[in-house]
Amino acid sequence: MSDRLYFRQLLAGRDFAVGDPVATQMVNFVYVVGDRVSGDAVLIDPAHRPSELVELVENDGLRVTGVLATHYHADHVGGSLGRYPIDGIAELLRDEDVPVHVQADEVEWVTKGTGVGPDALVAHQSGDVVRVGEIAITLVHTPGHTPGSQCLLVEGRMLSGDTLFLEGCGRTDLPGSDPDEMYRTLSQRLAKISDDTVLFPGHQYAAAPSAAMGNVRQTNYVLAPSSAQQWLARFA
């Protein structure tokens, strides 16, 4: 791992947004990736109380210079969760003039959900690299949970959003979901990820906050089916 890599995993309701009942219930993880030398940092999925996240980064001597979104859902980028409003990128952009990096297929969904216009979003294709100082973050398009879901690879870590959890995967019965694409994501697109890559999910739905992909492959029931027919019969 690079000595200059700054990496934090922050749990909503515990590390920030303390006392917020929605944040506490959703158990979202927000991630910070930065370059200790340049002082740049990006927030990944900064929902609930983004101003507190900026303050946490600044207290560590870095500055927020960008945002990456794994997908458009309100508990990851802000918007309305049923009748509950959640602060996110729209509120963040009022105070911070930074780019918001999203997968190209997610632009329309992010705009509809947050009110943030396409001019504030940077659309990416799978394989694109976003640099934070000298730290490279590789974007991997992983549709299924949403059309533009993406996982982020950085120095032996994969930040998976709601594509894959330590136990289970993202739902495929929501607007924009696609069970067939989710199977292709789990069985093909993520097959290239090495066993020693550490999975950091978008929610704490398991006892552990992270795990090596090799362990996840052995224990996660959504990775057990050996064919699309088996997977769709069980999880579609």
NUPA-854255 format. One record per residue (C-alpha): residue in one letter; y, z, x. Coordinates in pm, 1 decimal. Layout:
(node "A" (Y Z X))
...
***
This chain:
(node "M" (0.0 0.0 0.0))
(node "S" (353.4 -73.8 115.6))
(node "D" (552.9 224.7 240.7))
(node "R" (854.8 85.8 63.3))
(node "L" (687.7 69.7 -280.1))
(node "Y" (830.9 315.0 -533.6))
(node "F" (598.7 362.9 -831.0))
(node "R" (615.1 606.2 -1122.9))
(node "Q" (410.2 642.7 -1438.2))
(node "L" (608.3 825.7 -1708.0))
(node "L" (459.9 954.5 -2033.2))
(node "A" (679.3 947.3 -2345.1))
(node "G" (720.1 1289.3 -2502.0))
(node "R" (635.5 1466.4 -2175.3))
(node "D" (830.8 1309.4 -1887.1))
(node "F" (1112.3 1176.9 -2104.1))
(node "A" (1200.9 1172.0 -2475.2))
(node "V" (1085.7 1533.1 -2492.0))
(node "G" (1099.1 1660.3 -2848.5))
(node "D" (1095.1 1311.2 -3001.9))
(node "P" (806.3 1324.1 -3250.6))
(node "V" (751.8 945.7 -3251.8))
(node "A" (746.9 926.0 -2873.3))
(node "T" (509.2 1220.8 -2857.3))
(node "Q" (274.9 1064.9 -3113.1))
(node "M" (275.7 717.5 -2954.9))
(node "V" (197.5 848.8 -2600.1))
(node "N" (350.8 540.1 -2439.0))
(node "F" (353.4 499.5 -2066.0))
(node "V" (667.6 358.5 -1908.1))
(node "Y" (646.3 243.6 -1547.1))
(node "V" (902.5 215.1 -1271.9))
(node "V" (846.1 -19.3 -978.2))
(node "G" (1099.5 -21.7 -700.4))
(node "D" (1178.3 -89.8 -336.8))
(node "R" (1272.9 228.1 -151.5))
(node "V" (1455.1 28.2 117.1))
(node "S" (1670.7 -197.3 -101.9))
(node "G" (1711.7 66.7 -372.6))
(node "D" (1623.9 -177.0 -651.6))
(node "A" (1395.3 -75.6 -938.3))
(node "V" (1268.6 -225.9 -1262.9))
(node "L" (1160.3 -49.8 -1580.4))
(node "I" (842.8 -169.7 -1750.3))
(node "D" (843.2 -125.2 -2131.0))
(node "P" (1146.6 107.7 -2152.2))
(node "A" (1128.1 231.5 -2511.5))
(node "H" (1224.4 558.6 -2684.5))
(node "R" (1508.9 697.0 -2467.2))
(node "P" (1598.9 430.0 -2210.4))
(node "S" (1909.6 613.6 -2091.8))
(node "E" (1688.8 900.9 -1974.8))
(node "L" (1473.0 654.5 -1781.9))
(node "V" (1778.6 513.5 -1603.4))
(node "E" (1883.4 867.0 -1516.1))
(node "L" (1539.1 948.1 -1376.7))
(node "V" (1553.5 643.1 -1151.9))
(node "E" (1905.9 719.8 -1034.7))
(node "N" (1809.2 1080.0 -959.2))
(node "D" (1552.1 938.2 -718.2))
(node "G" (1820.8 741.2 -539.4))
(node "L" (1746.2 396.1 -685.4))
(node "R" (1922.9 174.0 -937.1))
(node "V" (1779.4 -17.9 -1231.6))
(node "T" (1820.6 -391.0 -1166.7))
(node "G" (1581.9 -533.1 -1425.9))
(node "V" (1329.0 -484.6 -1703.1))
(node "L" (982.2 -626.5 -1759.2))
(node "A" (814.8 -624.9 -2099.8))
(node "T" (440.2 -643.9 -2146.8))
(node "H" (483.0 -743.2 -2513.7))
(node "Y" (719.6 -728.4 -2807.9))
(node "H" (606.7 -422.0 -3004.6))
(node "A" (872.9 -165.3 -3085.7))
(node "D" (707.4 120.9 -2898.9))
(node "H" (737.8 -88.0 -2580.5))
(node "V" (1076.1 -262.9 -2612.1))
(node "G" (1242.4 -91.7 -2908.7))
(node "G" (1306.5 -195.7 -3265.7))
(node "S" (1164.4 -68.5 -3591.2))
(node "L" (827.1 101.3 -3614.1))
(node "G" (780.9 107.4 -3987.6))
(node "R" (1076.5 314.5 -4105.8))
(node "Y" (1134.0 472.5 -3765.4))
(node "P" (1392.3 312.5 -3531.6))
(node "I" (1308.5 320.3 -3161.5))
(node "D" (1565.8 266.9 -2888.5))
(node "G" (1472.5 12.2 -2625.8))
(node "I" (1606.4 -288.5 -2442.3))
(node "A" (1895.2 -348.5 -2685.3))
(node "E" (2034.0 -1.6 -2620.1))
(node "L" (1963.7 -29.7 -2247.7))
(node "L" (2157.1 -356.6 -2220.7))
(node "R" (2465.5 -197.6 -2371.4))
(node "D" (2503.2 4.5 -2052.2))
(node "E" (2310.1 -197.4 -1793.9))
(node "D" (2368.1 -569.4 -1732.6))
(node "V" (2016.0 -655.3 -1615.2))
(node "P" (1765.6 -935.3 -1686.1))
(node "V" (1469.7 -871.8 -1916.4))
(node "H" (1158.7 -1058.4 -1801.2))
(node "V" (912.3 -1161.8 -2073.4))
(node "Q" (630.2 -1410.8 -2110.8))
(node "A" (759.4 -1737.9 -2258.0))
(node "D" (551.2 -1712.5 -2575.9))
(node "E" (703.4 -1371.7 -2647.1))
(node "V" (1072.2 -1468.0 -2645.2))
(node "E" (1095.3 -1535.8 -3018.6))
(node "W" (908.0 -1216.9 -3103.5))
(node "V" (1120.1 -999.7 -2875.4))
(node "T" (1437.9 -1147.0 -3020.3))
(node "K" (1325.9 -1088.1 -3379.4))
(node "G" (1213.2 -734.0 -3309.6))
(node "T" (1501.6 -611.0 -3097.7))
(node "G" (1798.9 -835.1 -3177.3))
(node "V" (1833.9 -918.1 -2808.2))
(node "G" (1918.0 -1287.4 -2778.2))
(node "P" (1725.9 -1538.4 -2566.8))
(node "D" (2018.8 -1559.9 -2325.5))
(node "A" (1939.8 -1205.5 -2209.1))
(node "L" (1570.4 -1282.3 -2160.9))
(node "V" (1404.1 -1452.7 -1865.6))
(node "A" (1099.4 -1648.8 -1984.3))
(node "H" (799.5 -1669.8 -1751.0))
(node "Q" (471.1 -1851.2 -1718.6))
(node "S" (146.5 -1697.4 -1599.1))
(node "G" (141.9 -1665.3 -1222.0))
(node "D" (517.1 -1623.4 -1185.8))
(node "V" (633.0 -1358.1 -940.1))
(node "V" (924.2 -1122.8 -1002.1))
(node "R" (1061.2 -959.9 -687.8))
(node "V" (1215.0 -614.8 -679.0))
(node "G" (1372.8 -608.5 -338.3))
(node "E" (1072.8 -707.9 -124.2))
(node "I" (813.6 -582.9 -375.3))
(node "A" (630.0 -864.1 -554.9))
(node "I" (512.6 -827.8 -915.4))
(node "T" (278.5 -1105.2 -1031.7))
(node "L" (273.1 -1182.4 -1404.3))
(node "V" (-55.0 -1267.2 -1577.0))
(node "H" (-45.2 -1407.1 -1931.1))
(node "T" (-305.0 -1219.4 -2138.6))
(node "P" (-269.3 -1323.4 -2504.8))
(node "G" (-469.5 -1161.6 -2781.3))
(node "H" (-284.6 -846.1 -2881.7))
(node "T" (30.9 -1059.4 -2907.7))
(node "P" (96.3 -1425.2 -2819.2))
(node "G" (287.7 -1340.2 -2503.1))
(node "S" (120.6 -1024.2 -2383.0))
(node "Q" (119.7 -1005.2 -2005.8))
(node "C" (-26.3 -780.5 -1737.3))
(node "L" (162.3 -703.0 -1417.6))
(node "L" (-0.3 -690.4 -1074.4))
(node "V" (166.5 -494.8 -796.0))
(node "E" (2.4 -377.8 -474.2))
(node "G" (-345.3 -295.3 -601.0))
(node "R" (-232.9 -189.2 -946.9))
(node "M" (-248.1 -364.6 -1282.7))
(node "L" (-6.6 -254.1 -1553.2))
(node "S" (-183.7 -376.6 -1865.4))
(node "G" (41.8 -284.8 -2157.2))
(node "D" (-173.6 -297.8 -2470.0))
(node "T" (-403.2 -571.8 -2343.4))
(node "L" (-661.6 -331.2 -2203.1))
(node "F" (-691.7 45.4 -2209.9))
(node "L" (-930.1 266.8 -2018.0))
(node "E" (-1111.9 295.1 -2350.8))
(node "G" (-1073.0 1.3 -2589.6))
(node "C" (-811.7 -272.6 -2604.6))
(node "G" (-509.7 -366.6 -2810.6))
(node "R" (-549.9 -434.7 -3182.3))
(node "T" (-607.1 -792.0 -3297.0))
(node "D" (-516.4 -750.0 -3664.9))
(node "L" (-138.5 -743.3 -3625.2))
(node "P" (121.3 -1024.4 -3658.4))
(node "G" (73.3 -1262.2 -3368.7))
(node "S" (-266.9 -1120.7 -3274.0))
(node "D" (-562.7 -1348.9 -3204.0))
(node "P" (-918.9 -1210.0 -3164.0))
(node "D" (-1045.1 -1530.1 -2999.6))
(node "E" (-768.8 -1519.2 -2739.6))
(node "M" (-834.5 -1150.2 -2679.0))
(node "Y" (-1197.9 -1225.1 -2601.6))
(node "R" (-1093.0 -1501.6 -2360.3))
(node "T" (-846.7 -1263.3 -2198.1))
(node "L" (-1102.7 -987.5 -2149.8))
(node "S" (-1390.8 -1210.6 -2044.4))
(node "Q" (-1209.6 -1480.6 -1844.8))
(node "R" (-844.3 -1412.6 -1760.7))
(node "L" (-907.6 -1058.4 -1637.8))
(node "A" (-1239.1 -1145.2 -1472.7))
(node "K" (-1047.0 -1236.1 -1156.8))
(node "I" (-910.4 -882.1 -1120.9))
(node "S" (-1097.5 -699.4 -845.0))
(node "D" (-1298.3 -385.1 -913.8))
(node "D" (-1079.9 -177.9 -682.6))
(node "T" (-758.6 -269.9 -865.6))
(node "V" (-634.3 39.8 -1049.3))
(node "L" (-567.0 -7.9 -1421.4))
(node "F" (-253.2 157.4 -1558.0))
(node "P" (-245.7 114.6 -1939.9))
(node "G" (41.1 114.3 -2187.7))
(node "H" (-78.0 430.8 -2366.7))
(node "Q" (-264.4 743.5 -2273.4))
(node "Y" (-558.7 691.5 -2505.6))
(node "A" (-806.2 845.8 -2258.9))
(node "A" (-819.0 1170.4 -2067.7))
(node "A" (-731.1 1003.2 -1739.6))
(node "P" (-399.0 818.0 -1693.6))
(node "S" (-553.9 542.0 -1480.1))
(node "A" (-886.0 419.7 -1341.0))
(node "A" (-1029.6 155.3 -1111.1))
(node "M" (-1123.4 -167.6 -1286.4))
(node "G" (-1478.9 -131.3 -1162.6))
(node "N" (-1512.0 194.2 -1354.9))
(node "V" (-1343.0 47.4 -1661.7))
(node "R" (-1586.8 -244.2 -1660.6))
(node "Q" (-1878.8 -2.7 -1660.1))
(node "T" (-1751.0 228.7 -1934.6))
(node "N" (-1518.3 38.0 -2169.4))
(node "Y" (-1709.9 -71.4 -2479.2))
(node "V" (-1487.7 -375.0 -2546.1))
(node "L" (-1608.6 -529.3 -2220.4))
(node "A" (-1977.2 -488.5 -2307.1))
(node "P" (-2040.9 -795.1 -2531.1))
(node "S" (-2180.7 -1090.6 -2339.2))
(node "S" (-2067.5 -1364.5 -2577.7))
(node "A" (-1775.2 -1451.6 -2801.2))
(node "Q" (-1999.1 -1423.5 -3105.3))
(node "Q" (-2096.7 -1066.7 -3015.9))
(node "W" (-1738.6 -966.9 -2942.3))
(node "L" (-1594.8 -1117.3 -3260.1))
(node "A" (-1867.2 -963.5 -3473.2))
(node "R" (-1784.0 -617.2 -3342.5))
(node "F" (-1410.1 -621.3 -3288.4))
(node "A" (-1240.3 -910.0 -3470.8))
***
